Amino acid sequence: VLEEDFSWLAYGSPIFYTTTGETRIDNWTQEQKDRGWTSTVNTVESSGSTPLLYARQGFVKVGKTSYGGDLISPALSKLQGTQTETVTFKAIPYMTAAGTMDDNILKVSVIGPGTVSESQFVIDNWPVYPADAGAVADYCNSMWSAPAATRTFTITGATSETQIKFLGGDYDLRPTVVTNNKNRIFLDDIKVEIVL
C-alpha cells in the first residue's frame, strides 16, 4: 500500500549527532514536498510555529530541543474499502556524541479512519558510537540494518483516506512539562501492507 525509504532526501550528515545541514520540511524542494509526506506546525509558545521534521541522508528526524515534531504519511490511497494493515518502520533514538540520551517515546496514531494496535513505542536501540571518528558515519548507517531498529504495529479499519502519524513524545517538551526536554527520533523505511 505504501513503501518509503526516503532515498530522495540527501541533506546534512548520516551521523546522528551532526545536525549541520539538516533541512526542515518547509525548506524542502517542491518535488520533495509533492511526495505527500507532511508534518504538523508546532504552535506551542516560542516553538517558532513551524513543522519540526528534518531531512537527513535518506532518513528523517522529528523534533528539536523543547518542542516535538511529527511525520505524517500520505493518505493510503491504494486501499479499497476497509482493510487491516501491518505497518513496519525503523527508528533510532537521538544520543549526543558524549552519550547524553534524549527521551525516546514515539507515539503512533492515525488521521482519519482506523485504530492502531499500539499507540506508543519506546525506542531504546541506543547507539554505541565508535571511538574512531572516521568510523562513525559507517556505524550510523549500519544501525538501520540492525534488527533492533525495526518496529511493527497494526491498523484495523483503515481506508483510502487514512494517514499515519509518528510523533516524538509530545508537541510541548519544555522543561516544566517533561524532565528531559528533548525527544528527537530518527525514522526510515516505512512500509504499509494489507493483512491478507
Residue pairs with C-beta under 8 A, 6 or more apart in sequence:
1 76
1 78
1 79
1 85
1 192
1 193
1 194
2 73
2 74
2 76
2 78
2 190
2 191
2 192
3 190
3 191
3 192
4 37
4 73
4 189
4 190
4 191
5 58
5 188
5 189
6 55
6 58
6 59
6 60
6 188
7 58
8 32
8 35
9 28
9 32
9 55
9 56
9 57
9 58
9 59
9 60
10 57
10 58
11 21
11 22
11 23
11 54
11 55
11 56
11 57
12 18
12 19
12 20
12 21
12 22
12 23
12 54
12 55
12 56
12 57
13 19
13 20
13 21
13 22
13 56
13 57
13 137
14 56
14 57
14 58
14 137
14 140
14 141
15 136
15 137
15 140
16 92
16 94
16 95
16 127
16 140
16 186
17 94
17 95
17 96
17 97
17 129
22 54
22 55
22 56
22 61
23 54
23 55
24 50
24 51
24 52
24 53
24 54
24 55
25 33
25 37
25 38
25 39
25 51
25 53
25 54
25 55
26 50
26 51
28 55
32 55
35 74
36 73
36 74
36 75
37 53
37 60
37 71
37 72
37 73
37 74
38 51
38 72
39 51
39 52
39 53
39 62
39 69
39 70
39 71
39 72
40 51
40 69
40 70
40 72
40 165
40 171
41 49
41 50
41 51
42 48
42 49
42 50
42 51
42 52
42 67
42 68
42 69
42 171
43 49
43 171
44 67
44 171
44 172
44 174
46 66
47 66
47 67
47 171
48 67
51 69
52 62
52 63
52 64
52 67
52 68
52 69
52 70
53 60
53 61
53 62
53 69
53 70
53 71
54 60
54 61
54 62
54 64
54 69
56 186
58 188
59 144
59 186
59 187
59 188
60 71
60 186
60 187
60 188
61 69
61 94
61 184
61 185
61 186
61 187
62 68
62 69
62 70
62 71
62 166
62 167
62 168
62 184
62 185
62 187
63 69
63 168
63 169
63 173
63 182
63 183
63 184
63 185
64 182
64 184
65 173
65 181
65 182
66 173
66 174
66 175
66 181
66 182
67 171
67 172
67 173
67 174
68 167
68 168
68 169
68 170
68 171
68 172
68 173
68 183
69 167
69 168
70 165
70 166
70 167
70 168
71 165
71 166
71 187
72 111
72 163
72 164
72 165
72 166
73 163
73 164
73 165
73 190
73 192
74 163
75 112
75 160
75 161
75 162
75 163
76 85
76 158
76 159
76 160
76 161
76 162
76 163
76 164
76 192
77 160
78 160
79 85
79 158
79 159
79 160
79 162
79 194
80 160
81 159
82 113
82 157
82 158
82 159
83 158
83 159
83 194
83 195
84 154
84 155
84 156
84 157
84 158
84 194
84 195
85 154
85 155
85 158
85 192
85 193
85 194
85 195
86 152
86 153
86 154
86 192
86 193
86 195
87 108
87 152
87 153
87 154
87 155
87 164
87 190
87 191
87 192
88 150
88 151
88 152
88 189
88 190
88 191
88 193
89 150
89 151
89 152
89 166
89 187
89 188
89 189
89 190
89 191
90 144
90 149
90 150
90 151
90 187
90 188
90 189
91 106
91 121
91 123
91 125
91 149
91 151
91 185
91 186
91 187
91 188
92 123
92 125
92 127
92 143
92 144
92 149
92 185
92 186
93 101
93 102
93 104
93 123
93 124
93 125
93 126
93 184
93 185
93 186
94 101
94 102
94 104
94 182
94 184
94 185
94 186
95 101
95 102
95 126
95 127
95 129
97 129
99 129
101 126
101 180
102 180
102 182
102 183
102 184
102 185
103 169
103 173
103 178
103 179
103 180
103 182
103 183
104 122
104 123
104 124
104 183
104 185
105 120
105 121
105 122
105 123
105 168
105 169
105 183
106 120
106 121
106 122
106 123
106 166
106 167
106 168
106 169
106 185
107 119
107 120
107 121
107 166
107 167
107 168
107 169
107 170
108 116
108 118
108 119
108 120
108 121
108 153
108 164
108 165
108 166
108 167
109 116
109 119
109 164
109 165
109 167
110 116
110 155
110 158
110 162
110 163
110 164
110 165
111 162
111 163
111 164
111 165
112 158
112 159
112 161
112 162
112 163
113 157
113 158
113 159
113 161
113 162
114 155
114 156
114 157
114 158
114 159
114 162
115 155
115 156
115 157
116 153
116 154
116 155
117 153
117 154
117 155
117 156
118 153
121 151
121 153
123 151
123 185
125 143
125 146
125 148
125 149
127 139
127 140
127 143
129 136
129 139
130 136
130 139
143 149
144 188
144 189
150 189
154 195
155 162
155 164
155 192
164 190
164 192
166 185
166 187
168 183
168 184
168 185
169 178
169 183
170 177
170 178
170 183
173 181
173 182
173 183
174 181
175 181
